[in-house]
Amino acid sequence: MAEAATATATATATATATATQSPPAGAQAVQRALGLLHCFHDNGPDLSASDLARRMELSVSTAHRLARTLVSAGFLEQDEQTARYRLGPAVAELGQLSFHQRGLHLAGPELDLLSRRTHTTADLAIRSGPHAVILVGGSVRPDTGLGLRRPLHSTALGKVLLAWPRPGEAAVSALGPLPSFTDRTITEPALLEEELSRVRTTGHALNDGESAAGVRTVAVPVLDAAGQARFALAVRSTPAHLTDDRLDWFLAHTRTCADALAVLLLPPEQRP
């Protein structure tokens, strides 16, 4: 329940920020429509026009008008009986196209092999705003195909994506408040910057109970030729399994997998 509430609050904040930023002249409707789609990030129940209006800080009539426009384009669909909205087929189609265009369907066997060799959960993530979004791996639910959206600052995947950012991605100072999930979560931007410096020096990130008690994760980047993290790759287990004295062994297998993924997922001219 706490995780669901956090996800809802995060989705609301993302949608509100998208809606309230000052867009270029003439782009407000597009900005608001994108914000409306972001309201569904938490994979919760269908949303009414009132729900969308509240999350977007808009009037109900404006939210309804935007939603109806997205319904007509296939990006949302509306239940005939409840009049509530959910994501539409156009979003699913674009998602599948993006998944295959990125070559992510090729990553599954490599992650399965890494997981079997290390007896861990292996995940591959990209950055989406203030989150690391897992697209392939053991954390992707087989019934829905959905992975986890986790805050950058409290995860090994997120630290990797912060340590080797791509152009245009927000710095730590722009992430806003860093919420605490355990007593080990880094919540001070200056301390997070120090942690990211260590990540760049060692070439890997560690999450040692910072997102949840009893969870330990180590992550490495999948770098391109410009030295930017196109993806982050992690193995996750317990502190009793992923121990300090075996860390180099886990890292060796994870880096081997990251090298293979760079070949599979990046065009030849973008590989390191």
Secondary structure, 3 states (H helix, E strand, C coil): CHHHHHHHHHHHHHHHHHHHCCCCCCCHHHHHHHHHHHCCCCCCCCECHHHHHHHHCCCHHHHHHHHHHHHHCCCEEECCCCCCEEECHHHHHHHHHHHHHCCHHHHHHHHHHHHHHHCCEEEEEEEECCEEEEEEECCCCCCCCCCCEEEHHHCHHHHHHHHCCCCCCCCHHHCCCCCCCCCCCCCCHHHHHHHHHHHHHHCCEEEECCCCCCCEEEEEEEECCCCCEEEEEEEEECCCCCCHHHHHHHHHHHHHHHHHHHHHHCCHHHCC
